[in-house]
Amino acid sequence: MRKVKRFAAIVLTAALLSPTTAYAGNAEDAKALYEQVTEKQKSITDMNAYYDYQMHLSGSALEGMENAGNMRIEMNVRMNHLTDLGNLQYSSYSRVTMPGQEPVISVIYYKDGTSYMDAGGMKIKYPVDLSKMAEQISSQTFLFQEHKKQFPLWTEGDNQVVGFVIQGDKMTDYMDQVLNGLGMGSSLLSESSVNMKISDIPCEYVIDPNGDCIKMRMKMNMGMNVDGKTANIDMDGDVGIADPGSPVEINFPNLSEYKDMAEAFAR
């Protein structure tokens, strides 16, 4: 179960890093709105996002584990220097809550080509090649544009909402590449025989009168095979963007306390 939860949390993060602004629908109004939002996002340097997802797990990997099938994932992701990868900084606070159990807390920081993870009583660090990730995202964006579907456009109060669907097979390929780019795919999951398949993902972007995306809603289904056992994961929730375009500061802990991954797992 620990492997399933760890993998699911990593995959959720990777999914929400996906280049969703490239999935604009074919309706002319939706397309024009998305082009406007995408162009504006190119100049955004800072982001403060709040994730709130309900997750339901089922399958043989959870047999005999009471209350293990439902959890809530909350995250606060803060980033700056988004347009300058050489100086990008990042922090992520995550809390996973399950019925009848204490919340599982993890914190990740990124600075100067290295990620620092504090979770499960361990503080580890590992290199991350952001330039390689950027190339992968750019390549996958093109693939998604070639496989887009038609989506609706509607209003909610003063905001406009664009619905779209992320292609499941393309997202599966994309996240395989992103996990490897993060340095997490092989290092954290190699001890498990893990594979996954993601179904088409219905999403919505909520865009305010200033042309800023202030919320993304997403429903995702993912089938997994972990060490010969099956797990099915259903996630439903949203990502809220606080004060789009405002400066974001990252408060780092004492990073000298973090050990190289190989050293930490050798203990």
N, C-alpha and C positions, 0 to 999 in steps of 0.2 A: 504493500500500500504506500509506503514511503516513496518508492520509486515512481509510482503513478502520480502522486501529488507533486513531487519535485518536477517531473517531466511536464505535467499539465501547467504548472506555474510558469515554467520557462517558455512553453509554446504560446501561452496567452500573451506574454510580453512580446514575443517575436511577432505574433499576429498583429498586435497593435502598433508595431513599428512598420507595418507594410505600407506601400505607396498608394494609399486608397484615393488620393486626389486624382489619380489617373483613370478612375472608373466611371467617369461621367456618362450619363445616359445619352441616347441619341436625340431625344426631344430637344428642339432648338433652344428653348428657354433654359432647360437644365444644362445644356452644353455651354451656353453663354455664361451662366452663373458659375459653373465649375471652372471655366477658363479665367474668370475674374478672380475667384478665390485662389486658384492655383498660382496665378501671377503674384498675388499679394503675399502668399505664403513664402515665396522665394526670398523675400526680404526680411522675414521674421527671424530674429536672432535668439530669442528666449521663449521658453514655454514652461508653464506650470499646469500640469494635468492631474485630474482626479479620476481614478478608475473605480468602478463598483460593479462587480459581476457575481451573479449567482451561478453555481456550478452543480450539476448532478452527474454522478458517476454510477455506472452499472457494469455488470459483467463478472466473469469468473475470478478476476483479480481481487474482487471485493467480497468473495464468499466468506461467511462467518464473521464479518466485521460490522457490528451494529452501528447505525448512525454514520457509517463511513461514506454513504452515497451522496450526501449533500454538504456543500460548503459555500462560503462567501469569500471572495477575494477582493480586497481593497488595496489600492495603491495610490501613492502620490509621487509623480515623476516630475523632476525639475531639471531643466537643461538650459544652457546658455552657449553662446558662440556657435549657433547652429549652422551659420554660413561659413564658418572657418573651422574645419575639422581638426586642424592642428592645435587649436586652443579650446576645443569643445570640453565642457565639464558637465557632469551628470550625477544626479542622486535619485535613488528610488527606494521608498519605504513601502513594504508590503506586509499585509496582515491576512492570514488565512484562518477563517473561523469555521469550526465544525461543531455540531450539536454535542453537548456534554464533554467537550474537550477544551483545554486551554488554547488560545490563539497561537498560531505559529508566525513568528515575526522574522523578517529578513530585511537587510538593508544593503544596497549596492551603490557604490560610487565609481565614477570614471574620471580619470585625469591623466594627461600625458601618456596616452597609449596603453594604460593599464586599468583594468577593472578590479575593484576591491569588494568582496562579498563578506558580510557578517551574518551568519545563519547557523542555527543548530549548535551554538557554542563554539563555532569555528570562524576564524578570520583568515580568509585566503585571498590571494591576488593572482591574476593571470593576464597575459598580454591580449590586446584586442586590436585587430587591423581594421580601423574604420575606413580607410581608403578603399580596401577590398570590398567591404560591405557596401559602400556607396556605389561602386561599380555594379555589384550584384543587384542592388535596388533599381538602378537605372535600367539594367537589362530586363528585369522582371516587369518594370513599368511598361516597356514596349510590348511585352507579351500580353499583359492585361489589356492594353488598348486594342490589340488585335482580336481579343476574345470577349469584348464587352457586350452587355445586353441592354435592352431598352428599359428605362426606369422612369417613375413618375416624379412630378414636382408639385408640391402643395405648400400651404401656409399654416403656421401655428402662431396665432397672435400677430406680432410684428415680425416674426421670423419666417424664413423660407426653409423648406425641408426637401432634400433630394434623396430619393431611394435608389439603391443600386445593389447589385449582387456580385460578390467576389467569386471567381471560378475556383471551385474546391481543389481540382487537380493542380492548377497553377499555383495556388497558395501552398499546397503540400510541398511542391518542388521549391518554392521560394523560401519556406521556413527551414527546409533541409539545408539550404545554402546559408541562410542567416545564422542558424545555430552553429554551423561550422565557422562562419566568420567571427562569431562572438567568442570562439574558442571553447564553447561549452558542449557542443554536440559529441565530440569524441571523448573529451576529458571527463565529463560528468556522467555520461551515459554508456560508455563502452563496456562497463561491467554488466550491463543488462542488454539482452537482445530486444531492442525496441524498434518498432516501426509504426507508422501512423498513416491514416488516410482521412482527409478532410472533405466534407460535403460542401456544396455551394453555400455561401454565407450571405444572407440578406442583411443589408446595412442601411443606415440613414445618416445623413449629415444635416445638422441644424445650423443655419447661417443667419447671423443677426443683420440688422439694417446697415451696419457698417461694412458688410461683406466679409466678416470674420466667421470662421467655423467655431462655434462655441460648444458643440456637443457631437459625439458620434455614438450611435446605437448599433449594436451588433448581436446577432445570434449565430452561434457556431456549433456544429456537431463534428466530433472527431472520434474515429475508431482507432484503437491502439492494440498492439500485441506486445506484451511485456513478459519476457521469459516464458513464452508459451501460453500465457494466460491472456484473456481478452478484457478490454476495458472500453466502455463507450462514454464519452464526455460530452455533455450538453451545457453550453454557456450562454447566458443571456444578461446583458447589462449595457452600460454606457461609459463614455469617457467625457468628462467635462473639462473645458479649457478655461482657466481663470484669467481674467484680464488679458486677453490676447494682445501680444506686442509689448507688454510691460517688462522692464528689466527683471531678471531672476538671479539671485545670489545663491551660491552653493556653499554650505558650511561643512567643511571636511573634518573628520576626526583625525587622530594621530595615525597616519597611514603606515608608519614604521612598525606598528603592531601586527600587520598582516603578513602572513607567510606565503611563499610560493605554493601553488596547488600540489605539486609533487611531494614537497616536504610535509605539507599538512596531512595528506592522505597516507603517507608512509608510517604515521604514528599508530 
